[in-house]
Amino acid sequence: MTQLRRKMLEELQRRNYSDRTIRYYLQAVALFAKHFGKRPEQLGPDELRTYQAYLLRERKLAVGSVVARVAALRFFYVRTLRRHECREDLPYPKDHRRLPTVLSLEEVGRLINAAGNLLQRALLMTLYGTGMRRTEVSLLKVSDIDSQRMMIRVERGKGGAGRDIPLSPTLLETLREYWRWEKPAPICSRAQRPNAATSNPSLTRPSGTPAKKLLATRASPSGSVLIACATALPLTFWRVGRICGQFRSY
C-alpha cells in the first residue's frame, strides 16, 4: 500500500465511513489514475473534467454511478490532498428522476402468491410491508422483532442509523411460520456474510412463471420494476408512498 493510499484510508476511517464505502472510494481513485496511466496526485482539473465527461458520454454510466465516483474523487482531492479548488472541477451531474412503475393491489397480491417457497414469500412480504432495504432484510434477526409492541427494529440501516418500523399481524405470522419451517439465524437469509443481500439470488429475483410474467408485463425500459406502496396492501396497514424493493425480470 502506497503512502498516499494509506493516507486516504486513514481519512476515511477517521470519519467512520463504512467498509463498503471505503473500498469503493479507494477503487474509484485507482480506476481514475489507471485511466490516465499516472499517479492520482499528478492529475489536475483538466483530467478531472475529461474523465467525468468520459464516464457519461463514452462509458454511458448511470448518473448515480457517476455521482458516486465524483464523491470519491472529491474526497480524495479535498480531504486527502487538501486541494479545495478541485471541488469546482467535480460538479455532481444533474439527475432526471423517473417515477417508479406502481403495481396495483391485485398485481402485488399475485406477485406474493407466485413465490416459489416460504422463504421467497417472507422476503416479498417483508420488503413490501416494511419498506426495508435488501441488506436490512438480510440482516434481520429474531431479536429485532418485538411482537409485544408490534415493531421491527432496524439496527444497521443506511448510514448506520437505526429505526423502528410497524409490524402487521399478518407479516408477523408469516415470519413465525418461516421460523418454524427453517429456524435461520438471520430471519430472511441463509447466508451469514454481511454482504449477503447482494449475493443471495433470493433477494434479487423472484421465481416462478407467474411472477416472471407479471414483472415482464410491467417492466420499465431499464428492465426493472419498482414496487411502490402507493396504496395499502389489504394484508397490512402500512403508510403509503415508500419504494419497497427492486426486482429484475429474467
N, C-alpha and C positions, 0 to 999 in steps of 0.2 A: 504494500500500500504506500503510495506516494505521500509526501508531507502535505501537499495541498488537499488530497482526498481525505486524509486523516483530519485536517483542519475543518473541512466541510462536515464530516461526520460528527465531530465534536460540537459544531454549531447546531446541528440538527438535534443531537441528543440533549444539549443544554435547554432547548425549547420543548423537549419532551414529545417530539414527533413520534408517530407510530413506526414500528419496524417496517411495515409495508411502504409507508411514505418515504422513509429513509432510503430503502432500496430503490424505489422509483426515481427519486431525485438524483441519487448518485449515478444511476444508469442513464438518465436523461442527459446529464452533463457529459458523460463518457461518449454517448452517441453524437452529441454536438461536436465534441473535439475530433472524433473519428471521421465525421463528415468532411472536415477541412484538413485532416491529417496533421493537426498541430495541437500543442498543449492548450487547454482552455483559457489560461491566463494570458496567452499570446493573441487571443482573438478579441475583437472590439465591436463597435457599433455597426460597422459595415457587414461583418459576418453575422451578427445577430439579426439584422434586417433581412439579409439574404436567406438565412436558414428558416426564419419564420415563414417567409413567402414560399420557400421550397416545400415546407410541410403542408401548406394549404393548397398550393397550385399543382405541384408535381406529385407529392405523396397522396394528396387528397384525403388527409386525415380528417376525422370529425372535429368539429370546433372544440368539443370537450377535451379531446386528446391533445390538441394544440394548446389549450389553456393550461393543462397540467404540465406540459413541457415548458411553457413560458414561466409558470410559477417556479419550477425547478431552477431555470436559468436565472430568474430574478433573485432567488435565494442565494445562488452561487455568487453572482456579481455584487449584490448589495450587502449580504450578510457575511459572506466569506472573504471576498476580495475588498470589501468596503468601497466599491466603485458605484456610488449612489447615482451618478449621472447616467448609468446604463439603464436605469428604470424607465426613462423616457423612450429608450430604443426597444423596449419589450412591452408593447401595449397588448392588452387582452383582446382577442378578436371578438367582434360582435356576434352573438348567437341568436338566430331566429328560432325560437322555440315553437314546436308544433303541439297542438292539442292531442292528448292520447286518444286512442280508439277505445271507446267505452262500451263494454259489454252490457247487454240487458240482464235483468234478473233471471230470465229464462236461460240465457246463454251461460251465465255464471253457474246456475244450478246444473246444467248439462255438463259443464266442464268438470265440476267437482264430482258428479256422479260417474264420469268417464274415467276416474282414477283407476289405475291398474291394480292397486292394492291399498291396504290400510295406511301404509307409510305415505304414499302419494296423496291420499285423501286428507290425511292430517296436515301435510305440508300446504296443500291448496287452501284448506280452511283457515289455517293459521295465518298464511300470507294475506288472504283476502279479509279475514275477520279482524286483524290487528294492525295491518299496515307495516309490519316489521320488515326489515331488510333481510335478504337471504342469509348474510353472515350472522345476523342476530338470531334467526330461526335455527341455524345450525348449532349455535351455542346454547340454546335453551335447555335448562335443566329442571328437574322436578322441584328443586328448592326455589325456583323462580316463580312457581305457580302458587298463588295464595287463594285457595278455594274459599276461605272464610270471608275475605274482603272482595273476592271475585276480581282479582287483579293479576296481571303478569308483569313481573319485574324484569326490565332490560338493564343488565349491569354494564355491559360494554357496547354501548351504541356508537354511532358515528361521532368522532371527536372525543371518545372516552366518556361521554355523558350518559347517565342512566335516566330511565323514566319508567313510570307505571302506565300500563295500558289496561283498559277494562276487559274483562273476560266474560264471555257469554256462557250460560249453562250448556248450550249445545256444543260449543267448542270444548268446554271442559270435559264433557262426557266422551267426545271423540278422542281427546288426548289420553284420558283414562283407559279407554278401550285399546288404544295403541300401546300404552304402557303394559297392560295385562298381556298383550299379544307378544311383545318383543322385549320389554324391560331394557331399553337402551340407556346409556349414560347421558349423552345429550338427547333430549326428547326426540328431535326430528332429524337426527343424523347418525349414520352408522360409523362415520369416520371420526377419529379423535384429533385430527390435526386442526390447528387454529384456522387454517385457510380452507377448511373442508367445504365451505359453501361454494367455492369457485371450482372445485374438482369433483364434486358429487353430482352425477348426472340427474339424480332425483330432484335436485334443487334448481336445475336449469331447464329441464324439458319435461312436459307431460308425456305420458304414454297411452296407448290405446287408440284405435281407429277413430272413435267418436271425438276424442279430444283433438286429434290431428286435423280432422275435417273441420271442426269448429274454428280452430285457430287459422287454418288455411283460408277460410272464407272471410275472416275479419282481419287478415294480416295487413299491416301498413306497408308502404313502399320499401321500407328498410328490412322487411322480412320478420318483423316482431310485432307483438301485440302487447299493449299496456293495458292492464286490467285496472280500471279506476272505480272506486266506490262512489259512483255518482248518486246512488240511492242505497238504502239499507237492505242487505240481503235478509229475506224472511227468517233465515236461521239465526240471525244475530241482531244486535241493536246498536251497531257502531255509528259513530258520527260520519258524515259523508265527506266526499271530496279529496280523499287521500289516495295516492297511487300505491297500489298494494303489491305489485310484482311484475316481472317481465318474463315472458316465455317466448321462445323462438319456435317457429313451425318447421318441422323437419320432414 
